[in-house]
């Protein structure tokens, strides 16, 4: 070693290197372990009701759904009185039809409203009021939507699948609007500026840049709104009522899974009670499918 190296090493301060190894008895480590344990305990306690409900549905409803009469359960007509067998076919079809009607109404209007709130006039009094009303409607009691559609449509035209779909659309609309607005706001401003710089009109920027980029977030909101509407029962009591037969036209009463569960669960017949459990399991599976789709379409592209 040269004299220069010796002089440099002598001039370096003698710092004690910190011990970076984790100490189990250190205050921060103890606090972290305690909070982690409490988080796991709370999560397990919160999952007990969910797991118990799923277990009951699989035990009580799965025995009928996944049994030998699988086709009859999914396609057969609901039984009456002491009849045995039967199925929930009309209720499945009615639920899907009314949810489809609600989606056809709420999704286009919701996305158009979101475009106005996020891009066209985001700071106007109209946009502020519309945004406030959409947030209020997210906590709107669903039964009031049914009462509103009953007063507007059912009194004049009678109970129908169309009235049920419109009632569900009222409940879906605020979720679609708020989710689509947030998705549009997440589109980077530099992408919009680049499109404007290339000579695109505002309409072209919206249709060619903003909507394709924000599509995963928009679809996530749509899927979550559909999943929520599929499980609604209160508005359908006032609008679609119930029917034991398959839907033949939109302007007639129709069955739905939630109302079938409500009707059959209070009957003194074991066959109807089993079908109520089966319908509950089918409804949970439908909602689960929509939630999984929302997760898949909402994942960021790598």
SERO-4910 file (N, C-alpha, C, O; in steps of 0.05 Angstrom, whole numbers):
BEGIN
 pado doro    nc1    nc2    nc3   cac1   cac2   cac3    cc1    cc2    cc3    oc1    oc2    oc3
  Unk    A     17    -24      0      0      0      0     18     25      0     37     26     15
  Unk    A     10     44    -17     26     68    -20     21     87      3      2     83     19
  Unk    A     38    108      5     34    128     26      8    144     22     -4    152     42
  Unk    A      0    148     -3    -25    162     -8    -48    147      2    -67    158     14
  Unk    A    -49    120     -2    -70    103      8    -71    103     38    -93    104     50
  Unk    A    -48    102     51    -47    103     80    -58    129     91    -73    129    111
  Unk    A    -51    151     78    -60    177     87    -90    179     83   -104    190    101
  Unk    A   -101    169     60   -130    171     55   -145    154     75   -166    162     85
  Unk    A   -135    130     81   -149    113    100   -148    124    128   -167    120    144
  Unk    A   -126    138    135   -125    150    162   -144    173    165   -154    179    186
  Unk    A   -149    187    142   -167    210    143   -197    203    144   -213    219    151
  Unk    A   -203    178    135   -232    170    135   -242    167    163   -229    155    180
  Unk    A   -266    178    169   -278    176    196   -286    147    201   -294    132    183
  Unk    A   -283    139    225   -289    111    233   -319    110    242   -326    111    265
  Unk    A   -337    106    221   -366    104    226   -372     74    232   -361     56    220
  Unk    A   -391     71    251   -400     44    257   -423     37    238   -443     51    237
  Unk    A   -420     16    222   -440      8    203   -465     -2    218   -463    -18    237
  Unk    A   -489      8    210   -514     -1    224   -520    -30    218   -514    -40    196
  Unk    A   -532    -43    237   -541    -70    233   -568    -71    219   -588    -63    231
  Unk    A   -568    -80    194   -592    -79    178   -609   -104    181   -630   -107    168
  Unk    A   -600   -123    197   -615   -147    201   -640   -142    219   -638   -126    237
  Unk    A   -662   -155    212   -687   -151    227   -685   -163    255   -678   -186    258
  Unk    A   -691   -147    275   -691   -156    302   -720   -161    311   -737   -143    310
  Unk    A   -725   -185    319   -753   -193    327   -763   -178    351   -787   -174    353
  Unk    A   -745   -170    369   -754   -157    393   -753   -126    391   -757   -112    411
  Unk    A   -747   -117    367   -746    -88    363   -775    -77    364   -793    -91    356
  Unk    A   -779    -52    373   -805    -40    377   -821    -40    351   -845    -47    351
  Unk    A   -808    -32    329   -822    -30    303   -830    -57    293   -852    -61    281
  Unk    A   -813    -77    297   -819   -104    288   -842   -116    304   -860   -129    293
  Unk    A   -842   -111    331   -865   -121    347   -891   -108    339   -911   -122    336
  Unk    A   -890    -82    334   -914    -68    326   -924    -78    299   -948    -81    295
  Unk    A   -906    -83    280   -913    -93    254   -926   -120    256   -946   -126    243
  Unk    A   -914   -138    272   -925   -165    275   -953   -165    288   -970   -180    280
  Unk    A   -956   -148    308   -982   -146    322  -1004   -136    302  -1025   -148    301
  Unk    A   -998   -115    288  -1017   -104    269  -1023   -123    246  -1046   -125    237
  Unk    A  -1003   -137    237  -1007   -157    216  -1025   -180    226  -1043   -189    212
  Unk    A  -1020   -189    251  -1037   -210    262  -1066   -200    266  -1084   -215    260
  Unk    A  -1069   -175    275  -1096   -165    278  -1111   -163    252  -1135   -168    250
  Unk    A  -1096   -155    231  -1108   -153    204  -1118   -180    194  -1140   -182    183
  Unk    A  -1101   -201    198  -1110   -228    190  -1134   -237    206  -1152   -250    195
  Unk    A  -1134   -231    232  -1157   -239    249  -1183   -226    239  -1203   -239    236
  Unk    A  -1181   -200    234  -1205   -185    225  -1214   -196    198  -1238   -199    193
  Unk    A  -1195   -201    180  -1202   -212    154  -1215   -239    156  -1235   -244    141
  Unk    A  -1205   -256    173  -1217   -283    177  -1245   -280    188  -1264   -294    179
  Unk    A  -1249   -263    208  -1275   -259    220  -1295   -248    200  -1318   -257    198
  Unk    A  -1286   -229    183  -1303   -218    163  -1311   -238    141  -1332   -236    129
  Unk    A  -1294   -258    136  -1299   -278    115  -1317   -300    125  -1327   -316    109
  Unk    A  -1321   -303    151  -1337   -325    162  -1366   -323    152  -1376   -344    142
  Unk    A  -1380   -300    153  -1407   -300    142  -1408   -306    113  -1426   -321    104
  Unk    A  -1389   -296     97  -1389   -302     68  -1385   -331     63  -1399   -343     47
  Unk    A  -1365   -343     77  -1360   -372     73  -1383   -389     82  -1389   -409     70
  Unk    A  -1396   -381    104  -1419   -396    114  -1442   -395     94  -1456   -415     90
  Unk    A  -1447   -371     82  -1469   -369     62  -1462   -386     38  -1480   -400     28
  Unk    A  -1438   -385     28  -1430   -401      5  -1433   -431     11  -1442   -446     -6
  Unk    A  -1425   -439     35  -1427   -467     43  -1456   -476     43  -1462   -497     33
  Unk    A  -1473   -459     55  -1502   -466     56  -1514   -468     28  -1530   -486     23
  Unk    A  -1506   -450     11  -1516   -450    -17  -1507   -475    -31  -1523   -488    -46
  Unk    A  -1482   -483    -28  -1472   -507    -41  -1485   -532    -30  -1490   -551    -45
  Unk    A  -1489   -533     -4  -1501   -557      8  -1531   -559      1  -1540   -580     -8
  Unk    A  -1546   -537      5  -1575   -538      1  -1583   -535    -28  -1601   -548    -37
  Unk    A  -1569   -517    -42  -1577   -513    -70  -1561   -530    -90  -1571   -536   -111
  Unk    A  -1536   -537    -83  -1520   -553   -101  -1530   -581   -104  -1527   -592   -126
  Unk    A  -1543   -592    -84  -1554   -619    -86  -1575   -622   -108  -1577   -643   -121
  Unk    A  -1590   -600   -112  -1610   -600   -133  -1599   -591   -160  -1606   -601   -181
  Unk    A  -1582   -571   -159  -1571   -560   -184  -1553   -579   -198  -1554   -582   -222
  Unk    A  -1535   -592   -183  -1515   -610   -195  -1524   -640   -193  -1508   -658   -196
  Unk    A  -1550   -644   -189  -1560   -672   -187  -1568   -683   -214  -1560   -672   -235
  Unk    A  -1583   -704   -213  -1591   -718   -238  -1611   -701   -254  -1612   -703   -279
  Unk    A  -1627   -684   -240  -1647   -668   -254  -1637   -640   -260  -1651   -621   -258
  Unk    A  -1611   -639   -268  -1598   -613   -274  -1613   -598   -296  -1618   -574   -293
  Unk    A  -1620   -612   -318  -1633   -599   -341  -1661   -589   -333  -1669   -568   -341
  Unk    A  -1676   -605   -317  -1703   -598   -309  -1702   -573   -291  -1720   -556   -293
  Unk    A  -1682   -572   -274  -1681   -549   -255  -1676   -523   -270  -1688   -502   -264
  Unk    A  -1659   -524   -291  -1652   -499   -305  -1672   -492   -327  -1672   -469   -337
  Unk    A  -1689   -511   -335  -1708   -505   -357  -1737   -509   -350  -1754   -498   -364
  Unk    A  -1743   -523   -328  -1770   -529   -321  -1786   -506   -310  -1774   -486   -302
  Unk    A  -1812   -508   -310  -1829   -487   -298  -1831   -491   -268  -1829   -513   -258
  Unk    A  -1835   -469   -253  -1838   -471   -224  -1862   -488   -217  -1883   -486   -230
  Unk    A  -1860   -505   -197  -1882   -522   -188  -1903   -506   -173  -1897   -484   -163
  Unk    A  -1927   -516   -172  -1949   -504   -157  -1958   -522   -135  -1963   -546   -140
  Unk    A  -1961   -512   -111  -1972   -527    -89  -1956   -552    -82  -1932   -550    -77
  Unk    A  -1969   -575    -82  -1957   -600    -75  -1942   -614    -97  -1933   -636    -94
  Unk    A  -1940   -601   -120  -1925   -613   -143  -1896   -617   -136  -1884   -600   -122
  Unk    A  -1884   -638   -146  -1856   -644   -141  -1841   -637   -167  -1852   -635   -188
  Unk    A  -1814   -634   -164  -1797   -628   -187  -1800   -599   -194  -1801   -581   -177
  Unk    A  -1800   -594   -220  -1802   -566   -230  -1774   -554   -232  -1754   -566   -226
  Unk    A  -1774   -529   -240  -1748   -515   -244  -1751   -485   -242  -1772   -474   -233
  Unk    A  -1730   -471   -249  -1728   -442   -247  -1722   -429   -274  -1711   -407   -275
  Unk    A  -1729   -443   -296  -1723   -433   -322  -1734   -406   -328  -1719   -388   -337
  Unk    A  -1761   -401   -324  -1772   -374   -329  -1758   -352   -313  -1756   -330   -322
  Unk    A  -1750   -359   -288  -1738   -338   -272  -1710   -331   -282  -1702   -307   -282
  Unk    A  -1695   -351   -292  -1669   -345   -304  -1672   -328   -329  -1658   -308   -332
  Unk    A  -1690   -335   -346  -1695   -320   -371  -1704   -292   -365  -1694   -272   -376
  Unk    A  -1723   -289   -346  -1733   -263   -339  -1712   -245   -327  -1711   -221   -333
  Unk    A  -1695   -256   -310  -1673   -240   -298  -1654   -230   -320  -1647   -207   -320
  Unk    A  -1646   -248   -338  -1627   -240   -359  -1640   -220   -378  -1626   -201   -387
  Unk    A  -1665   -223   -384  -1679   -204   -402  -1680   -176   -390  -1674   -156   -403
  Unk    A  -1689   -175   -365  -1692   -149   -352  -1664   -135   -347  -1662   -111   -350
  Unk    A  -1644   -151   -341  -1617   -139   -338  -1607   -129   -365  -1594   -108   -367
  Unk    A  -1614   -144   -387  -1606   -135   -413  -1620   -109   -421  -1607    -91   -432
  Unk    A  -1646   -107   -414  -1660    -82   -420  -1648    -59   -404  -1644    -37   -415
  Unk    A  -1641    -64   -379  -1629    -43   -363  -1602    -34   -374  -1596    -11   -374
  Unk    A  -1586    -54   -383  -1560    -47   -394  -1563    -31   -420  -1548    -12   -425
  Unk    A  -1582    -39   -437  -1586    -24   -462  -1594      5   -457  -1586     23   -473
  Unk    A  -1608     10   -436  -1617     37   -430  -1595     53   -415  -1589     75   -423
  Unk    A  -1583     41   -395  -1565     56   -377  -1537     59   -388  -1525     80   -383
  Unk    A  -1527     39   -402  -1499     41   -411  -1494     64   -432  -1476     80   -427
  Unk    A  -1510     66   -453  -1505     88   -472  -1509    116   -459  -1492    133   -462
  Unk    A  -1531    119   -444  -1536    145   -431  -1514    150   -410  -1506    173   -407
  Unk    A  -1506    130   -396  -1485    134   -375  -1459    142   -387  -1445    159   -376
  Unk    A  -1451    129   -409  -1425    136   -421  -1426    164   -434  -1407    179   -431
  Unk    A  -1448    171   -446  -1451    198   -458  -1450    219   -435  -1438    240   -439
  Unk    A  -1464    213   -413  -1463    232   -391  -1435    235   -380  -1426    256   -372
  Unk    A  -1420    212   -378  -1393    213   -368  -1375    229   -386  -1357    243   -377
  Unk    A  -1379    227   -413  -1363    243   -431  -1367    273   -427  -1349    289   -427
  Unk    A  -1393    280   -423  -1399    308   -417  -1386    317   -391  -1375    339   -390
  Unk    A  -1388    301   -370  -1377    309   -344  -1347    310   -344  -1335    326   -330
  Unk    A  -1334    292   -359  -1305    290   -358  -1290    307   -378  -1268    316   -373
  Unk    A  -1303    312   -401  -1288    326   -423  -1302    351   -433  -1289    372   -437
  Unk    A  -1328    350   -439  -1340    371   -453  -1345    396   -436  -1339    418   -444
  Unk    A  -1355    392   -412  -1361    415   -394  -1358    407   -365  -1378    407   -350
  Unk    A  -1334    400   -357  -1331    388   -330  -1335    407   -307  -1341    398   -285
  Unk    A  -1333    433   -311  -1333    452   -288  -1359    469   -288  -1360    488   -273
  Unk    A  -1378    463   -305  -1402    479   -306  -1420    472   -282  -1416    451   -269
  Unk    A  -1440    489   -277  -1459    484   -256  -1476    459   -262  -1483    444   -244
  Unk    A  -1482    455   -287  -1497    431   -295  -1482    406   -289  -1493    386   -279
  Unk    A  -1456    406   -296  -1440    382   -291  -1436    377   -261  -1437    355   -252
  Unk    A  -1433    398   -246  -1430    395   -217  -1456    384   -205  -1454    366   -188
  Unk    A  -1479    394   -213  -1504    384   -203  -1509    355   -212  -1518    338   -196
  Unk    A  -1502    348   -237  -1506    321   -247  -1488    302   -232  -1497    280   -225
  Unk    A  -1463    310   -227  -1445    293   -212  -1455    288   -183  -1453    266   -173
  Unk    A  -1465    309   -171  -1476    307   -144  -1500    288   -143  -1503    272   -125
  Unk    A  -1518    291   -162  -1542    274   -163  -1535    245   -169  -1548    227   -158
  Unk    A  -1515    240   -185  -1506    213   -190  -1495    200   -165  -1500    176   -160
  Unk    A  -1480    215   -149  -1470    204   -124  -1492    199   -104  -1491    180    -89
  Unk    A  -1513    217   -104  -1536    212    -86  -1551    187    -95  -1560    172    -78
  Unk    A  -1554    183   -121  -1569    160   -131  -1555    134   -125  -1568    113   -124
  Unk    A  -1529    134   -120  -1515    109   -113  -1525     98    -87  -1524     73    -82
  Unk    A  -1534    115    -69  -1545    106    -44  -1575    107    -43  -1587    106    -22
  Unk    A  -1587    110    -66  -1617    112    -68  -1629     85    -62  -1621     65    -73
  Unk    A  -1649     84    -43  -1661     58    -37  -1674     46    -62  -1689     60    -76
  Unk    A  -1668     21    -67  -1678      9    -92  -1708      7    -93  -1719      8   -115
  Unk    A  -1721      4    -71  -1750      2    -71  -1763     28    -81  -1785     27    -93
  Unk    A  -1750     50    -77  -1761     76    -86  -1760     77   -117  -1777     90   -129
  Unk    A  -1739     65   -128  -1738     64   -158  -1762     48   -168  -1774     55   -189
  Unk    A  -1769     26   -154  -1792     10   -162  -1818     26   -160  -1836     24   -177
  Unk    A  -1821     41   -138  -1845     57   -133  -1847     79   -155  -1869     84   -165
  Unk    A  -1824     91   -162  -1825    112   -183  -1834    100   -210  -1851    112   -223
  Unk    A  -1823     78   -218  -1831     66   -244  -1859     55   -242  -1873     56   -262
  Unk    A  -1868     46   -219  -1895     38   -216  -1914     61   -221  -1934     58   -235
  Unk    A  -1908     85   -210  -1925    108   -214  -1924    118   -243  -1945    128   -253
  Unk    A  -1901    116   -256  -1898    127   -283  -1908    108   -305  -1920    117   -324
  Unk    A  -1902     82   -302  -1907     63   -323  -1928     42   -316  -1947     37   -331
  Unk    A  -1925     29   -293  -1942      6   -287  -1971     14   -284  -1988     -1   -294
  Unk    A  -1977     37   -272  -2005     45   -269  -2019     48   -296  -2042     41   -299
  Unk    A  -2004     57   -316  -2016     61   -343  -2015     37   -360  -2034     31   -375
  Unk    A  -1993     21   -359  -1989     -1   -378  -1988    -28   -365  -1987    -48   -379
  Unk    A  -1989    -30   -339  -1989    -56   -325  -1961    -66   -319  -1941    -55   -328
  Unk    A  -1960    -88   -304  -1934   -100   -297  -1922   -113   -322  -1936   -125   -339
  Unk    A  -1896   -110   -325  -1883   -120   -349  -1853   -122   -344  -1841   -111   -326
  Unk    A  -1840   -138   -362  -1811   -141   -361  -1798   -114   -369  -1776   -108   -358
  Unk    A  -1810    -99   -386  -1799    -73   -394  -1799    -54   -370  -1779    -40   -366
  Unk    A  -1820    -54   -355  -1820    -36   -331  -1798    -45   -311  -1785    -28   -299
  Unk    A  -1795    -71   -308  -1774    -81   -290  -1746    -73   -300  -1729    -65   -284
  Unk    A  -1742    -75   -326  -1716    -67   -337  -1710    -37   -334  -1688    -29   -328
  Unk    A  -1731    -21   -337  -1727      8   -333  -1721     14   -304  -1704     32   -298
  Unk    A  -1734      0   -285  -1728      5   -257  -1699     -3   -251  -1686     11   -236
  Unk    A  -1690    -25   -262  -1662    -32   -258  -1643    -12   -271  -1621     -8   -261
  Unk    A  -1651     -1   -294  -1634     19   -307  -1631     44   -290  -1609     55   -290
  Unk    A  -1651     52   -275  -1649     74   -257  -1628     69   -236  -1613     87   -229
  Unk    A  -1626     44   -227  -1606     37   -206  -1578     34   -218  -1558     40   -205
  Unk    A  -1576     25   -243  -1550     21   -256  -1538     47   -265  -1513     50   -266
  Unk    A  -1554     67   -273  -1544     91   -286  -1523    105   -270  -1502    112   -282
  Unk    A  -1526    111   -244  -1505    126   -230  -1479    112   -228  -1458    124   -229
  Unk    A  -1480     85   -225  -1455     70   -224  -1440     72   -250  -1415     75   -251
  Unk    A  -1454     69   -273  -1442     71   -299  -1430     99   -303  -1408    102   -313
  Unk    A  -1445    119   -296  -1436    147   -300  -1410    153   -285  -1391    162   -296
  Unk    A  -1410    147   -259  -1387    153   -243  -1362    137   -250  -1340    147   -251
  Unk    A  -1366    111   -256  -1344     94   -264  -1332    103   -291  -1308    104   -294
  Unk    A  -1350    109   -310  -1340    117   -336  -1326    145   -335  -1307    149   -348
  Unk    A  -1337    162   -318  -1324    189   -315  -1296    186   -304  -1277    198   -314
  Unk    A  -1292    169   -284  -1265    165   -273  -1247    152   -293  -1223    159   -294
  Unk    A  -1257    133   -308  -1241    120   -329  -1232    140   -350  -1209    139   -359
  Unk    A  -1250    158   -358  -1242    178   -378  -1222    197   -367  -1204    206   -381
  Unk    A  -1225    204   -342  -1206    223   -329  -1177    211   -327  -1158    226   -327
  Unk    A  -1176    184   -326  -1150    171   -324  -1134    171   -350  -1111    164   -350
  Unk    A  -1147    178   -372  -1133    178   -398  -1112    201   -397  -1120    224   -391
  Unk    A  -1087    196   -402  -1066    217   -400  -1073    241   -418  -1081    238   -441
  Unk    A  -1068    264   -407  -1074    289   -422  -1056    292   -446  -1064    303   -466
  Unk    A  -1032    281   -445  -1013    283   -468  -1023    268   -492  -1018    276   -515
  Unk    A  -1039    247   -488  -1050    232   -510  -1071    250   -524  -1073    251   -548
  Unk    A  -1088    263   -508  -1108    281   -520  -1094    305   -534  -1102    312   -556
  Unk    A  -1074    316   -521  -1060    339   -534  -1047    331   -560  -1046    346   -579
  Unk    A  -1035    306   -560  -1023    297   -585  -1043    293   -607  -1038    300   -630
  Unk    A  -1067    283   -600  -1088    280   -621  -1097    307   -631  -1102    311   -655
  Unk    A  -1101    327   -613  -1108    354   -621  -1087    366   -638  -1092    380   -658
  Unk    A  -1061    361   -631  -1039    372   -647  -1037    361   -675  -1027    374   -693
  Unk    A  -1048    336   -678  -1048    324   -705  -1072    334   -722  -1075    325   -745
  Unk    A  -1088    351   -710  -1111    362   -726  -1137    348   -721  -1156    353   -736
  Unk    A  -1139    330   -701  -1164    316   -696  -1184    335   -683  -1177    353   -668
  Unk    A  -1209    331   -690  -1230    346   -677  -1236    334   -649  -1226    312   -643
  Unk    A  -1252    348   -634  -1258    339   -607  -1273    312   -608  -1269    294   -592
  Unk    A  -1291    310   -628  -1306    285   -631  -1287    261   -637  -1290    240   -627
  Unk    A  -1268    266   -655  -1249    245   -662  -1231    238   -639  -1225    214   -635
  Unk    A  -1224    257   -622  -1207    251   -599  -1223    234   -579  -1212    215   -568
  Unk    A  -1249    240   -576  -1265    224   -558  -1268    195   -568  -1265    176   -552
  Unk    A  -1275    192   -593  -1281    165   -604  -1256    149   -610  -1257    125   -608
  Unk    A  -1235    162   -618  -1211    148   -627  -1189    145   -606  -1172    127   -607
  Unk    A  -1190    163   -585  -1169    162   -565  -1180    157   -537  -1172    138   -524
  Unk    A  -1199    174   -529  -1208    173   -501  -1223    147   -495  -1216    133   -476
  Unk    A  -1243    141   -511  -1259    117   -505  -1244     91   -507  -1246     74   -490
  Unk    A  -1228     87   -529  -1212     62   -530  -1192     59   -506  -1188     37   -496
  Unk    A  -1180     81   -498  -1161     80   -476  -1174     75   -450  -1164     59   -433
  Unk    A  -1197     87   -445  -1212     84   -420  -1231     61   -420  -1246     57   -400
  Unk    A  -1232     44   -441  -1251     23   -443  -1250      2   -420  -1271     -6   -411
  Unk    A  -1226     -6   -411  -1226    -26   -389  -1240    -15   -364  -1255    -29   -351
  Unk    A  -1235     10   -356  -1248     22   -333  -1278     25   -337  -1293     21   -319
  Unk    A  -1286     32   -361  -1314     35   -367  -1328      8   -365  -1350      6   -353
  Unk    A  -1316    -12   -377  -1328    -39   -376  -1330    -50   -348  -1348    -64   -340
  Unk    A  -1310    -43   -331  -1311    -52   -303  -1335    -40   -289  -1349    -54   -275
  Unk    A  -1340    -14   -293  -1364     -2   -281  -1389    -14   -292  -1408    -18   -276
  Unk    A  -1390    -20   -317  -1414    -32   -329  -1419    -60   -317  -1442    -66   -310
  Unk    A  -1398    -76   -315  -1401   -103   -304  -1410   -102   -275  -1428   -118   -267
  Unk    A  -1399    -84   -259  -1407    -82   -231  -1436    -72   -229  -1451    -82   -211
  Unk    A  -1445    -54   -246  -1472    -45   -246  -1491    -68   -253  -1512    -71   -241
  Unk    A  -1484    -84   -273  -1500   -107   -281  -1502   -127   -258  -1524   -138   -253
  Unk    A  -1480   -132   -245  -1480   -152   -223  -1498   -142   -200  -1512   -158   -188
  Unk    A  -1497   -116   -195  -1515   -106   -174  -1544   -107   -182  -1561   -113   -165
  Unk    A  -1550   -101   -207  -1578   -102   -216  -1589   -130   -217  -1613   -134   -212
  Unk    A  -1572   -150   -222  -1582   -177   -224  -1593   -188   -198  -1610   -205   -197
  Unk    A  -1584   -177   -175  -1593   -187   -149  -1615   -170   -137  -1623   -175   -114
  Unk    A  -1625   -150   -151  -1646   -132   -139  -1673   -147   -139  -1680   -161   -158
  Unk    A  -1688   -142   -118  -1714   -154   -116  -1736   -134   -111  -1758   -136   -122
  Unk    A  -1731   -114    -94  -1751    -94    -86  -1764    -80   -109  -1788    -78   -111
  Unk    A  -1748    -69   -128  -1760    -55   -151  -1777    -73   -169  -1796    -64   -182
  Unk    A  -1769    -99   -170  -1784   -118   -188  -1811   -125   -176  -1829   -133   -191
  Unk    A  -1814   -123   -150  -1840   -128   -138  -1861   -108   -147  -1885   -115   -150
  Unk    A  -1852    -84   -153  -1871    -63   -162  -1873    -60   -192  -1891    -46   -202
  Unk    A  -1856    -74   -207  -1855    -69   -235  -1860    -94   -252  -1877    -94   -270
  Unk    A  -1845   -116   -246  -1847   -140   -263  -1865   -161   -250  -1875   -179   -264
  Unk    A  -1870   -159   -224  -1887   -178   -209  -1875   -206   -212  -1851   -210   -205
  Unk    A  -1890   -226   -221  -1880   -253   -223  -1897   -268   -243  -1920   -261   -248
  Unk    A  -1886   -290   -254  -1901   -307   -272  -1889   -335   -270  -1865   -338   -267
  Unk    A  -1906   -355   -273  -1896   -383   -273  -1889   -393   -301  -1883   -417   -305
  Unk    A  -1891   -376   -321  -1887   -384   -349  -1865   -367   -361  -1857   -346   -352
  Unk    A  -1854   -378   -383  -1833   -364   -398  -1844   -338   -410  -1867   -336   -417
  Unk    A  -1826   -319   -412  -1833   -293   -423  -1838   -295   -453  -1821   -306   -467
  Unk    A  -1861   -285   -462  -1867   -286   -490  -1866   -258   -503  -1862   -256   -527
  Unk    A  -1871   -237   -487  -1868   -210   -497  -1860   -192   -473  -1864   -199   -450
  Unk    A  -1849   -169   -480  -1838   -151   -459  -1859   -138   -443  -1854   -129   -420
  Unk    A  -1884   -135   -453  -1905   -121   -438  -1922   -139   -422  -1947   -135   -420
  Unk    A  -1911   -160   -410  -1926   -178   -393  -1909   -184   -368  -1884   -182   -369
  Unk    A  -1922   -191   -346  -1906   -198   -321  -1887   -221   -327  -1892   -238   -343
  Unk    A  -1865   -220   -313  -1845   -241   -317  -1832   -249   -290  -1832   -233   -271
  Unk    A  -1821   -273   -290  -1808   -283   -266  -1780   -272   -264  -1768   -263   -284
  Unk    A  -1769   -273   -240  -1740   -266   -236  -1730   -282   -213  -1746   -291   -196
  Unk    A  -1704   -286   -212  -1693   -304   -191  -1697   -293   -163  -1704   -308   -145
  Unk    A  -1694   -267   -160  -1696   -255   -134  -1725   -257   -123  -1729   -263    -99
  Unk    A  -1745   -253   -140  -1773   -255   -131  -1780   -284   -127  -1796   -290   -109
  Unk    A  -1770   -302   -143  -1775   -331   -139  -1764   -339   -112  -1777   -354    -97
  Unk    A  -1741   -330   -105  -1729   -336    -78  -1747   -325    -56  -1752   -339    -36
  Unk    A  -1757   -301    -60  -1774   -288    -40  -1800   -304    -37  -1810   -308    -15
  Unk    A  -1812   -312    -59  -1837   -327    -58  -1834   -355    -47  -1850   -363    -30
  Unk    A  -1815   -370    -57  -1813   -398    -50  -1801   -402    -22  -1807   -422     -9
  Unk    A  -1785   -384    -12  -1772   -388     14  -1792   -387     37  -1787   -397     59
  Unk    A  -1816   -374     33  -1836   -373     53  -1858   -394     51  -1877   -393     66
  Unk    A  -1855   -412     32  -1876   -432     28  -1871   -456     47  -1848   -461     54
  Unk    A  -1892   -471     54  -1888   -494     72  -1882   -520     58  -1884   -541     70
  Unk    A  -1874   -518     32  -1868   -542     17  -1838   -545     13  -1824   -526      5
  Unk    A  -1828   -569     19  -1799   -574     18  -1789   -571    -10  -1766   -562    -14
  Unk    A  -1804   -579    -30  -1795   -577    -58  -1790   -548    -66  -1769   -542    -78
  Unk    A  -1809   -530    -59  -1805   -502    -65  -1782   -490    -50  -1767   -473    -60
  Unk    A  -1778   -498    -25  -1755   -488     -9  -1729   -496    -22  -1710   -480    -23
  Unk    A  -1727   -521    -31  -1703   -530    -45  -1698   -514    -70  -1675   -507    -76
  Unk    A  -1719   -508    -85  -1716   -492   -109  -1707   -463   -102  -1692   -451   -117
  Unk    A  -1716   -453    -79  -1707   -426    -71  -1677   -427    -65  -1663   -408    -73
  Unk    A  -1667   -447    -52  -1638   -450    -48  -1623   -453    -74  -1602   -441    -78
  Unk    A  -1634   -468    -93  -1622   -471   -119  -1621   -445   -134  -1600   -438   -146
  Unk    A  -1643   -430   -134  -1643   -404   -147  -1624   -385   -134  -1611   -369   -148
  Unk    A  -1620   -386   -108  -1600   -369    -94  -1572   -376   -104  -1556   -358   -109
  Unk    A  -1566   -402   -107  -1540   -409   -117  -1536   -400   -145  -1514   -391   -152
  Unk    A  -1556   -403   -162  -1553   -394   -190  -1549   -364   -191  -1533   -354   -207
  Unk    A  -1564   -349   -175  -1561   -320   -174  -1533   -312   -165  -1521   -294   -177
  Unk    A  -1522   -325   -145  -1495   -320   -136  -1475   -326   -158  -1456   -311   -162
  Unk    A  -1479   -348   -172  -1461   -354   -194  -1462   -334   -217  -1441   -327   -228
  Unk    A  -1486   -324   -223  -1488   -303   -243  -1473   -278   -235  -1458   -266   -250
  Unk    A  -1478   -269   -210  -1464   -245   -200  -1434   -250   -199  -1418   -232   -205
  Unk    A  -1425   -274   -192  -1397   -281   -191  -1384   -279   -219  -1362   -269   -222
  Unk    A  -1398   -288   -239  -1388   -287   -266  -1384   -258   -275  -1363   -251   -287
  Unk    A  -1403   -240   -269  -1401   -212   -276  -1378   -199   -261  -1363   -182   -272
  Unk    A  -1374   -206   -236  -1352   -194   -221  -1325   -204   -231  -1306   -188   -232
  Unk    A  -1323   -229   -239  -1298   -239   -251  -1292   -225   -277  -1270   -218   -283
  Unk    A  -1313   -221   -293  -1309   -207   -319  -1300   -178   -313  -1283   -168   -328
  Unk    A  -1311   -166   -293  -1303   -138   -286  -1273   -138   -278  -1259   -119   -285
  Unk    A  -1265   -158   -263  -1236   -159   -256  -1218   -163   -280  -1197   -151   -282
  Unk    A  -1227   -181   -298  -1210   -187   -321  -1208   -163   -340  -1186   -157   -349
  Unk    A  -1230   -150   -346  -1229   -128   -365  -1216   -103   -352  -1207    -85   -366
  Unk    A  -1216   -102   -325  -1204    -79   -312  -1175    -81   -307  -1163    -62   -297
  Unk    A  -1163   -104   -313  -1135   -107   -308  -1118    -91   -328  -1125    -90   -351
  Unk    A  -1097    -77   -318  -1081    -62   -337  -1066    -80   -356  -1056   -101   -348
  Unk    A  -1064    -71   -380  -1049    -87   -401  -1019    -83   -397  -1009    -61   -394
  Unk    A  -1005   -106   -397   -976   -106   -393   -963   -104   -420   -938   -103   -422
***
